[in-house]
């Protein structure tokens, strides 16, 4: 995934993959969406993550999954 979207550093959030420039783990976005929360709920609770960045991460994850499915 593009480093401008996500990063991981062992000294930040125990090395969890986070939205670049934040301490918000990307996993939180997927946890919200997997549950009963919406993207708007996530953005409200984590204002340091922009809508554009969250959507870009979702689109990149979708592309990776689609590529893996095609390769299988």
Secondary structure, 3 states (H helix, E strand, C coil): CCCCCEECECCEHHHCCEECCCCCEHHHHHHHHHCCCCHHHHHHHCCCCCHHHHHHHHHHHHHHHHHHHHHC
